[in-house]
Amino acid sequence: MNIDDFDKVVENRISKIRSILAEKAKQYADPEDRLLFFKQAGTKRYITPERALRDMASKQDISIDNYVNELPKNCRSLDQWDEKIGDAINYLILLEALIRERIDDNSL
């Protein structure tokens, strides 16, 4: 893939990340705390919010592994790949936010 095509992939993904995270925030997040859903899930299951998030993200990880293991015999549609890859990236961004918040809170 040439540099221009690769840059288009990157810019497209960044645009999708912003859009999806904003849409999901409307569905799942508290206006006062974007990460509340993961904190509540962790509390309910007696685990950290980070562990709760990774458990939720594991579905995406497993799907991606299955898609990769099917290659080259079966190549899923670009839409299927797009959704799984986007979800995985978004979960990692949310994990980073949880980690940053934890570090900031512990530094007080």
MODELLER restraints for C-alpha pairs under 7 A, 6 or more apart:
rsr = mdl.restraints
at = mdl.atoms
rsr.add(forms.Gaussian(group=physical.xy_distance, feature=features.Distance(at['CA:17:A'], at['CA:86:A']), mean=6.80, stdev=0.5))
rsr.add(forms.Gaussian(group=physical.xy_distance, feature=features.Distance(at['CA:17:A'], at['CA:90:A']), mean=6.60, stdev=0.5))
rsr.add(forms.Gaussian(group=physical.xy_distance, feature=features.Distance(at['CA:25:A'], at['CA:34:A']), mean=6.73, stdev=0.5))
rsr.add(forms.Gaussian(group=physical.xy_distance, feature=features.Distance(at['CA:28:A'], at['CA:37:A']), mean=6.50, stdev=0.5))
rsr.add(forms.Gaussian(group=physical.xy_distance, feature=features.Distance(at['CA:29:A'], at['CA:35:A']), mean=6.57, stdev=0.5))
rsr.add(forms.Gaussian(group=physical.xy_distance, feature=features.Distance(at['CA:29:A'], at['CA:36:A']), mean=6.36, stdev=0.5))
rsr.add(forms.Gaussian(group=physical.xy_distance, feature=features.Distance(at['CA:29:A'], at['CA:37:A']), mean=6.24, stdev=0.5))
rsr.add(forms.Gaussian(group=physical.xy_distance, feature=features.Distance(at['CA:30:A'], at['CA:36:A']), mean=6.33, stdev=0.5))
rsr.add(forms.Gaussian(group=physical.xy_distance, feature=features.Distance(at['CA:38:A'], at['CA:49:A']), mean=4.98, stdev=0.5))
rsr.add(forms.Gaussian(group=physical.xy_distance, feature=features.Distance(at['CA:38:A'], at['CA:52:A']), mean=6.12, stdev=0.5))
rsr.add(forms.Gaussian(group=physical.xy_distance, feature=features.Distance(at['CA:38:A'], at['CA:53:A']), mean=5.92, stdev=0.5))
rsr.add(forms.Gaussian(group=physical.xy_distance, feature=features.Distance(at['CA:39:A'], at['CA:49:A']), mean=4.58, stdev=0.5))
rsr.add(forms.Gaussian(group=physical.xy_distance, feature=features.Distance(at['CA:41:A'], at['CA:49:A']), mean=6.82, stdev=0.5))
rsr.add(forms.Gaussian(group=physical.xy_distance, feature=features.Distance(at['CA:41:A'], at['CA:52:A']), mean=6.07, stdev=0.5))
rsr.add(forms.Gaussian(group=physical.xy_distance, feature=features.Distance(at['CA:42:A'], at['CA:48:A']), mean=5.01, stdev=0.5))
rsr.add(forms.Gaussian(group=physical.xy_distance, feature=features.Distance(at['CA:42:A'], at['CA:49:A']), mean=4.58, stdev=0.5))
rsr.add(forms.Gaussian(group=physical.xy_distance, feature=features.Distance(at['CA:42:A'], at['CA:52:A']), mean=5.13, stdev=0.5))
rsr.add(forms.Gaussian(group=physical.xy_distance, feature=features.Distance(at['CA:50:A'], at['CA:95:A']), mean=6.32, stdev=0.5))
rsr.add(forms.Gaussian(group=physical.xy_distance, feature=features.Distance(at['CA:50:A'], at['CA:98:A']), mean=6.62, stdev=0.5))
rsr.add(forms.Gaussian(group=physical.xy_distance, feature=features.Distance(at['CA:53:A'], at['CA:95:A']), mean=6.99, stdev=0.5))
rsr.add(forms.Gaussian(group=physical.xy_distance, feature=features.Distance(at['CA:57:A'], at['CA:88:A']), mean=6.73, stdev=0.5))
rsr.add(forms.Gaussian(group=physical.xy_distance, feature=features.Distance(at['CA:57:A'], at['CA:91:A']), mean=6.28, stdev=0.5))
rsr.add(forms.Gaussian(group=physical.xy_distance, feature=features.Distance(at['CA:60:A'], at['CA:84:A']), mean=5.87, stdev=0.5))
rsr.add(forms.Gaussian(group=physical.xy_distance, feature=features.Distance(at['CA:60:A'], at['CA:87:A']), mean=6.83, stdev=0.5))
rsr.add(forms.Gaussian(group=physical.xy_distance, feature=features.Distance(at['CA:60:A'], at['CA:88:A']), mean=6.04, stdev=0.5))
rsr.add(forms.Gaussian(group=physical.xy_distance, feature=features.Distance(at['CA:61:A'], at['CA:88:A']), mean=6.99, stdev=0.5))
rsr.add(forms.Gaussian(group=physical.xy_distance, feature=features.Distance(at['CA:64:A'], at['CA:84:A']), mean=6.51, stdev=0.5))
rsr.add(forms.Gaussian(group=physical.xy_distance, feature=features.Distance(at['CA:67:A'], at['CA:76:A']), mean=6.97, stdev=0.5))
